[in-house]
Each structure stands twice: as structure tokens, then as C-alpha cells.
Amino acid sequence: MAFHEVRFPASLSFGSSGGPERRTEIVTLSNGFEERNTPWEASRRRFDAGLGMRSMDDIDALIAFFEARRGPLHGFRWKDWGDWRSCAPSAEVAATDQWIGAGDGMRQSFELLKTYVSGPESWTRRIAKPVSGTVRVAIDGVDQVEGIDWTLDAATGVVAFVVPPGPGTGVTAGFEFDVPVRFDTDRLDISYAGFVAGEVPTVPVVEIRT
């Protein structure tokens, strides 16, 4: 079992369905009230990249990707077309998009984070698979230079500063990111509708914890 730092072909994942999943345990009491609890701290995403009628080249690319991952054995990157940036879909990535921590003069490493806010409530998600070349970082709103002021581990989503940010400073970041997933099936059910086209009704994938 390993994680392959390769993205599922975007041309095949575009048009997929899916999104976040939560696990909630609900007990209805005798008086009609409910008790609700969750064993999951974070949500988990599921997607289905089932392909309609596609060219045989697309089918070949899917088979090659599936076989190279040994089916569900190895994880890989997935672009969630509904949630893949630190900002709103209509905005441009900026170094001030997301708060990732406060400097104390000693701490050098900061995990990339994305916070989802609705009214007074929020939930913060750890971003483990940022896309190299898209990450921007700022300290107190001032852009820092990658390779000079900081470096990125794109396999873990950790930003490491050369010089620790000073006490009380705000560290922010903007980025594009992928979801770590694996295939959620041991087989591909392919229908060969013609000599030049095929169809794969379902290609389920599920997010994995890293």
C-alpha cells in the first residue's frame, strides 16, 4: 500500500459526481428528542467518474491508470471540480486567502489549511495535497518568495520557512489542491459499444486519510 503522487486524468474526471460525506449517529429517544454524535472529526469525499460514451483512447487511459494503481491498492490525486482552490470559484488565488497560523519566532513549519465558514460556525480542513506551482504565502499580508523565504512539501502540504515568522505575525496562504483518493472497486465494468467507442457506467473513488 502506497500513495502515488499522480493525478487522475482531468479530462476523465471532469463531469464526475460526488462530494463530502459525513457520518452521524442518531438516536431517537422515547420522548421524541434526538441525540446526535459523530465518530468522524473530518468529512470524507466520494466521487464517481463513470464515463458515458468515450473514445477507445479514453478507455485505454482509464485502464492504464487503474492497472498502474493496482486497482484500490495505491492512492492517487483527484481534482474535485467543485472545491479545488483556497478561494471562491470565481476569484483568483491570493496569498491572503486562508489563515494557516500565527508566528511565535520559533515555529518554522505550517500546514496548509482551508476554513469553511457559514454564519457563526466554521470547520477547518487540512490540505495534504497542494498543487505545486500554485501555492502563495504571506506574512502579515506581505507575499513571501518560494525557494528564498519558504519551501513546500507538496506530498504533505507543509510550508517550511527559512526564518521563523516573528511573534504575533499572521501567516496566510493561497493554493490549488487535490484530494487523496483510491479506487473503491476491484473491477472496471466496461461496455464496448462499438469499434471506436466504449462506456464505463461507474468508476467510484473514495478519499483516504493521509
PAFIVEX-966231 format. One record per residue: x, z, y of N, C-alpha, C, O in turn. Coordinates in steps of 0.02 Angstrom, whole numbers, padded with zeros to 5 digits, always signed. Example, Ala and Ser with C-alpha at 12.3 -4.5 7.8 and 13.67 -1.06 7.14 Angstrom:
<pts>
+00660+00390-00284+00615+00390-00225+00660+00390-00165+00712+00423-00166+00642+00354-00112+00684+00357-00053+00645+00394+00002+00670+00402+00057
</pts>
This chain:
<pts>
+00042+00000-00060+00000+00000+00000+00044+00000+00062+00088+00042+00069+00032-00047+00107+00072-00052+00167+00028-00082+00222-00029-00101+00211+00056-00086+00283+00021-00118+00338+00062-00178+00360+00121-00171+00375+00031-00236+00361+00065-00297+00383+00049-00310+00456-00009-00315+00475+00101-00314+00497+00091-00324+00569+00076-00397+00584+00115-00431+00618+00021-00420+00558-00001-00489+00569-00076-00488+00583-00113-00448+00553-00098-00531+00628-00169-00532+00647-00207-00584+00606-00184-00639+00594-00268-00564+00584-00313-00611+00552-00324-00669+00601-00335-00656+00660-00322-00731+00577-00328-00788+00623-00388-00782+00670-00445-00776+00647-00375-00784+00735-00429-00776+00784-00480-00831+00779-00539-00820+00794-00459-00890+00758-00506-00946+00752-00557-00933+00696-00612-00962+00697-00540-00890+00648-00586-00873+00594-00627-00810+00609-00683-00804+00586-00599-00764+00649-00636-00702+00664-00685-00711+00721-00733-00672+00727-00675-00763+00762-00722-00774+00818-00791-00791+00789-00798-00835+00747-00841-00756+00814-00908-00764+00788-00927-00714+00734-00982-00716+00707-00880-00668+00718-00893-00617+00668-00943-00566+00695-00955-00563+00756-00973-00528+00650-01020-00475+00670-00989-00407+00651-00947-00403+00607-01012-00355+00685-00987-00289+00669-00978-00245+00730-00996-00265+00786-00951-00185+00720-00941-00138+00774-00927-00069+00748-00911-00061+00689-00932-00018+00791-00915+00051+00771-00967+00082+00726-01027+00068+00731-00943+00125+00682-00985+00161+00635-00970+00236+00642-00912+00255+00647-01021+00276+00641-01013+00349+00642-01045+00378+00579-01090+00348+00550-01022+00436+00558-01052+00470+00501-01081+00537+00525-01044+00581+00547-01146+00542+00521-01180+00602+00545-01222+00632+00489-01263+00598+00458-01212+00696+00477-01251+00732+00426-01309+00767+00461-01298+00808+00506-01370+00751+00441-01430+00777+00475-01471+00817+00425-01490+00792+00372-01486+00879+00442-01529+00922+00401-01591+00940+00441-01586+00969+00495-01649+00923+00413-01712+00941+00446-01735+01009+00420-01745+01018+00360-01743+01057+00465-01763+01124+00447-01838+01128+00435-01876+01083+00452-01859+01183+00406-01931+01192+00390-01975+01193+00451-02034+01177+00448-01946+01211+00508-01986+01214+00570-01985+01147+00607-02013+01142+00662-01953+01096+00577-01953+01030+00608-01892+01016+00651-01879+00959+00669-01855+01069+00669-01794+01059+00707-01740+01029+00662-01745+01032+00601-01689+01001+00692-01634+00971+00655-01568+01005+00669-01557+01032+00724-01525+01004+00619-01455+01023+00629-01413+00961+00614-01419+00931+00561-01371+00943+00661-01331+00883+00654-01256+00899+00659-01235+00939+00702-01217+00870+00616-01145+00881+00615-01111+00817+00592-01143+00774+00561-01047+00811+00607-01010+00752+00584-00942+00773+00556-00908+00814+00586-00922+00746+00498-00856+00760+00471-00803+00716+00501-00743+00726+00488-00823+00666+00541-00776+00619+00571-00764+00636+00644-00811+00644+00683-00701+00642+00662-00684+00651+00732-00689+00585+00770-00709+00583+00828-00669+00531+00736-00669+00465+00767-00715+00417+00731-00730+00426+00672-00738+00367+00767-00780+00316+00736-00736+00270+00693-00674+00271+00697-00768+00230+00653-00735+00181+00610-00771+00115+00618-00832+00112+00617-00733+00061+00624-00764-00004+00636-00767-00046+00573-00721-00046+00532-00822-00082+00568-00831-00129+00513-00849-00198+00541-00884-00203+00592-00825-00249+00508-00839-00317+00531-00851-00362+00470-00832-00347+00414-00885-00418+00483-00895-00468+00432-00879-00536+00462-00912-00559+00508-00827-00567+00435-00806-00632+00460-00831-00688+00416-00798-00739+00407-00891-00679+00387-00919-00731+00345-00919-00798+00382-00939-00802+00440-00896-00848+00348-00889-00914+00379-00947-00959+00359-00963-00966+00299-00978-00991+00408-01026-01043+00394-00987-01105+00370-00932-01099+00344-01017-01162+00378-00984-01223+00356-00918-01233+00394-00919-01239+00455-00863-01234+00358-00797-01242+00389-00758-01295+00352-00773-01315+00296-00705-01319+00387-00662-01369+00356-00623-01338+00298-00616-01277+00294-00599-01380+00255-00560-01355+00199-00495-01324+00223-00467-01281+00189-00470-01345+00281-00410-01314+00310-00423-01241+00328-00381-01198+00317-00483-01227+00356-00501-01158+00372-00507-01116+00309-00485-01059+00307-00538-01144+00258-00545-01109+00195-00477-01094+00165-00464-01039+00140-00432-01143+00169-00364-01134+00143-00328-01078+00180-00292-01038+00150-00337-01075+00247-00305-01023+00287-00332-00954+00268-00293-00906+00265-00396-00949+00255-00426-00886+00235-00400-00863+00167-00381-00805+00158-00397-00909+00119-00372-00893+00052-00299-00870+00056-00280-00820+00025-00259-00905+00096-00188-00887+00102-00181-00817+00132-00139-00778+00108-00220-00801+00183-00216-00736+00215-00238-00681+00166-00206-00629+00162-00292-00693+00130-00318-00645+00081-00267-00632+00026-00255-00574+00007-00237-00685+00000-00188-00678-00054-00124-00643-00030-00096-00602-00067-00102-00659+00030-00041-00628+00057-00050-00553+00069-00001-00516+00066-00111-00531+00081-00126-00460+00090-00141-00427+00022-00153-00366+00020-00142-00466-00031-00161-00441-00098-00232-00413-00096-00246-00360-00124-00276-00449-00062-00345-00426-00054-00347-00363-00011-00318-00364+00044-00379-00309-00033-00384-00248+00008-00323-00202+00004-00324-00147+00032-00271-00224-00031-00214-00179-00040-00177-00164+00024-00160-00106+00038-00164-00215+00065-00124-00206+00125-00168-00215+00188-00211-00258+00190-00154-00174+00238-00190-00179+00301-00163-00234+00345-00109-00262+00332-00200-00251+00398-00179-00303+00445-00216-00292+00511-00259-00249+00517-00197-00332+00561-00228-00327+00627-00290-00371+00631-00295-00424+00600-00338-00347+00671-00401-00383+00680-00419-00381+00754-00416-00328+00785-00438-00437+00783-00461-00439+00852-00536-00426+00854-00575-00466+00828-00556-00371+00885-00626-00355+00895-00648-00390+00959-00631-00368+01014-00684-00445+00952-00701-00486+01010-00746-00450+01060-00755-00474+01116-00775-00394+01041-00817-00357+01087-00782-00299+01121-00809-00270+01168-00721-00283+01098-00685-00224+01125-00611-00232+01109-00587-00206+01059-00575-00267+01152-00505-00281+01138-00458-00272+01198-00400-00290+01195-00486-00243+01252-00444-00231+01311-00458-00161+01340-00508-00130+01324-00412-00139+01382-00418-00072+01413-00467-00072+01470-00483-00018+01496-00491-00130+01489-00536-00135+01547-00602-00168+01526-00611-00183+01467-00646-00178+01574-00709-00212+01560-00695-00285+01541-00645-00313+01563-00739-00316+01501-00726-00385+01480-00716-00434+01537-00679-00483+01529-00748-00421+01594-00743-00468+01650-00684-00454+01696-00671-00492+01742-00647-00399+01683-00591-00380+01726-00525-00401+01696-00521-00423+01638-00473-00395+01736-00405-00409+01713-00369-00344+01698-00380-00293+01731-00327-00345+01647-00289-00285+01628-00245-00262+01685-00209-00302+01715-00248-00197+01701-00207-00168+01754-00173-00105+01728-00198-00073+01682-00117-00088+01758-00078-00030+01736-00114+00036+01747-00093+00087+01720-00167+00035+01787-00204+00097+01802-00270+00102+01764-00311+00144+01780-00280+00060+01714-00344+00059+01678-00361+00124+01643-00416+00150+01650-00312+00152+01606-00326+00210+01564-00275+00266+01575-00215+00254+01578-00300+00327+01581-00257+00387+01585-00230+00402+01516-00268+00408+01468-00164+00408+01510-00135+00424+01445-00095+00489+01445-00068+00509+01393-00092+00523+01502-00059+00588+01502-00032+00607+01570-00033+00568+01618-00006+00668+01573+00025+00695+01634+00098+00711+01620+00114+00739+01568+00140+00694+01667+00211+00709+01660+00225+00783+01669+00190+00818+01706+00278+00807+01635+00300+00876+01643+00375+00882+01653+00403+00937+01653+00408+00824+01662+00480+00824+01672+00520+00825+01607+00581+00818+01609+00486+00834+01550+00521+00836+01486+00493+00786+01435+00531+00757+01396+00428+00777+01436+00396+00733+01387+00412+00660+01402+00404+00637+01458+00435+00624+01350+00453+00554+01358+00405+00506+01324+00398+00449+01345+00371+00529+01272+00328+00485+01233+00254+00498+01246+00232+00556+01249+00215+00444+01254+00144+00447+01267+00107+00397+01224+00126+00338+01221+00055+00420+01190+00014+00374+01150-00034+00336+01196-00060+00364+01245-00045+00273+01181-00095+00234+01218-00164+00259+01198-00178+00272+01140-00207+00266+01248-00275+00293+01238-00325+00250+01275-00309+00220+01326-00387+00249+01249-00442+00218+01286-00500+00266+01285-00521+00290+01232-00526+00282+01344-00581+00329+01350-00646+00293+01365-00650+00251+01411-00697+00308+01326-00764+00279+01334-00807+00330+01370-00815+00387+01346-00836+00311+01426-00873+00357+01468-00945+00333+01476-00958+00275+01490-00993+00379+01467-01063+00366+01479-01094+00428+01508-01101+00479+01473-01112+00426+01572-01137+00485+01606-01084+00539+01607-01026+00525+01621-01102+00602+01592-01053+00656+01593-01012+00661+01529-00966+00702+01525-01028+00621+01478-00995+00625+01414-00942+00571+01406-00946+00518+01436-00892+00586+01364-00839+00536+01352-00808+00548+01283-00815+00602+01254-00776+00497+01258-00738+00502+01195-00675+00462+01203-00676+00406+01228-00619+00491+01180-00554+00458+01188-00528+00433+01121-00526+00469+01072-00510+00370+01121-00487+00335+01060-00412+00322+01064-00387+00298+01115-00377+00338+01010-00305+00322+01007-00297+00248+00990-00328+00223+00943-00255+00214+01027-00242+00143+01017-00175+00136+00981-00122+00144+01011-00179+00120+00916-00118+00117+00875-00088+00048+00869-00031+00040+00849-00127-00004+00887-00103-00072+00877-00110-00114+00941-00150-00160+00944-00071-00097+00993-00072-00137+01054-00041-00206+01041-00002-00215+00994-00060-00254+01083-00032-00321+01077+00031-00326+01120+00028-00316+01181+00086-00342+01089+00150-00347+01126+00144-00398+01182+00113-00451+01174+00173-00381+01239+00173-00427+01296+00114-00417+01342+00111-00448+01396+00065-00375+01323+00006-00365+01365+00005-00295+01397-00037-00282+01440+00050-00251+01376+00047-00181+01398+00080-00173+01467+00135-00198+01479+00045-00138+01511+00071-00121+01577+00065-00045+01585+00017-00014+01562+00114-00015+01618+00117+00058+01625+00132+00075+01698+00171+00041+01731+00101+00130+01721+00112+00153+01790+00120+00229+01791+00092+00264+01749+00157+00253+01840+00163+00324+01854+00138+00335+01925+00166+00309+01973+00085+00375+01931+00053+00386+01996+00036+00320+02031+00044+00313+02091+00012+00271+01990-00010+00208+02018+00044+00157+02031+00029+00101+02052+00107+00175+02019+00163+00129+02031+00184+00097+01965+00204+00133+01918+00181+00031+01961+00199-00004+01899+00272+00011+01879+00317+00013+01921+00281+00022+01814+00348+00032+01786+00368-00030+01746+00325-00066+01721+00432-00043+01741+00457-00105+01711+00474-00094+01638+00514-00050+01621+00443-00134+01594+00458-00129+01523+00530-00151+01509+00554-00199+01538+00563-00114+01466+00632-00129+01449+00682-00095+01495+00741-00089+01478+00659-00073+01554+00702-00037+01601+00679+00036+01608+00717+00083+01600+00614+00043+01622+00585+00110+01631+00554+00137+01566+00551+00198+01556+00532+00093+01523+00497+00115+01463+00501+00061+01409+00514+00003+01422+00489+00083+01347+00486+00037+01290+00422+00051+01251+00393+00105+01257+00401+00003+01211+00340+00009+01172+00354+00000+01098+00390-00046+01078+00325+00043+01058+00323+00034+00986+00255+00004+00970+00205+00040+00966+00252-00062+00962+00188-00097+00952+00157-00081+00885+00098-00096+00875+00194-00051+00839+00167-00034+00773+00131+00033+00774+00093+00049+00728+00143+00074+00826+00112+00140+00830+00073+00152+00895+00033+00199+00899+00085+00111+00946+00052+00121+01010+00082+00176+01052+00047+00206+01093+00147+00190+01043+00180+00243+01081+00225+00212+01134+00267+00169+01119+00217+00235+01195+00260+00216+01251+00313+00270+01261+00296+00329+01265+00376+00250+01264+00431+00297+01274+00467+00282+01339+00491+00226+01349+00470+00332+01383+00504+00323+01447+00578+00339+01440+00598+00383+01402+00618+00303+01478+00690+00316+01479+00702+00383+01514+00742+00424+01490+00668+00393+01570+00671+00457+01607+00602+00488+01605+00554+00455+01625+00594+00549+01583+00528+00580+01579+00493+00581+01646+00524+00598+01697+00429+00563+01648+00391+00568+01711+00393+00639+01738+00390+00687+01701+00397+00644+01804+00404+00709+01836+00343+00754+01828+00289+00729+01813+00351+00819+01839+00296+00866+01832+00237+00848+01877+00246+00834+01937+00177+00848+01848+00117+00835+01887+00101+00762+01899+00050+00747+01930+00144+00717+01876+00130+00645+01886+00079+00620+01835+00075+00646+01779+00040+00570+01856-00010+00541+01811+00016+00477+01779+00041+00432+01814+00011+00474+01714+00035+00415+01677-00026+00375+01654-00070+00401+01620-00027+00311+01672-00083+00268+01654-00057+00204+01622+00002+00188+01626-00103+00168+01589-00082+00106+01556-00141+00058+01550-00199+00079+01551-00124-00005+01543-00173-00057+01530-00146-00100+01473-00085-00107+01466-00189-00129+01433-00165-00163+01373-00221-00203+01339-00280-00192+01351-00201-00248+01296-00245-00277+01246-00227-00245+01180-00170-00221+01171-00274-00244+01132-00259-00210+01069-00298-00240+01011-00349-00273+01021-00273-00227+00952-00306-00247+00890-00331-00186+00853-00313-00129+00870-00371-00197+00802-00396-00143+00759-00360-00148+00691-00356-00202+00662-00332-00093+00666-00301-00094+00599-00356-00095+00546-00398-00050+00544-00357-00145+00503-00410-00152+00454-00381-00172+00386-00321-00185+00379-00425-00176+00336-00410-00205+00271-00472-00241+00247-00527-00229+00272-00463-00286+00200-00522-00317+00170-00561-00264+00132-00533-00220+00100-00627-00269+00135-00670-00221+00100-00702-00255+00039-00759-00240+00022-00665-00298+00007-00688-00332-00053-00627-00354-00094-00574-00367-00066-00637-00359-00159-00584-00382-00203-00589-00456-00218-00546-00484-00253-00641-00489-00193-00650-00559-00208-00680-00597-00150-00716-00569-00108-00665-00661-00146-00695-00706-00099-00742-00752-00136-00722-00785-00184-00804-00754-00114-00855-00796-00146-00862-00859-00104-00897-00860-00054-00829-00912-00125-00825-00974-00086-00871-01026-00116-00869-01039-00176-00911-01057-00073-00954-01112-00095-00924-01177-00067-00917-01186-00007-00908-01221-00113-00880-01286-00092-00937-01335-00085-00960-01365-00133-00960-01342-00023-01020-01382-00008-01006-01457-00008-01053-01497-00012-00944-01475-00004-00927-01546-00003-00853-01556-00014-00816-01508-00024-00833-01618-00010-00762-01633-00021-00719-01610+00038-00659-01599+00030-00749-01605+00097-00709-01589+00157-00732-01524+00191-00707-01508+00245-00778-01487+00160-00803-01426+00192-00820-01374+00140-00834-01390+00082-00820-01310+00161-00838-01255+00118-00872-01201+00157-00877-01205+00218-00896-01150+00122-00932-01096+00155-00915-01030+00120-00913-01027+00058-00904-00977+00160-00891-00910+00133-00943-00864+00166-00933-00844+00223-00996-00847+00131-01051-00809+00162-01031-00742+00191-01057-00721+00243-00984-00707+00158-00965-00641+00182-00891-00628+00171-00864-00641+00118-00858-00601+00223-00788-00580+00220-00784-00511+00254-00765-00508+00312-00802-00457+00219-00805-00391+00250-00735-00361+00260-00692-00365+00216-00725-00330+00318-00664-00292+00331-00684-00224+00360-00737-00218+00391-00641-00174+00350-00657-00107+00374-00594-00077+00406-00538-00088+00383-00604-00039+00459-00549-00007+00494-00516+00046+00449-00549+00080+00411-00450+00052+00455-00413+00103+00418-00379+00150+00467-00362+00131+00523-00370+00212+00446-00335+00261+00487-00260+00250+00480-00235+00239+00425-00225+00253+00536-00152+00244+00534-00119+00302+00569-00057+00304+00573
</pts>
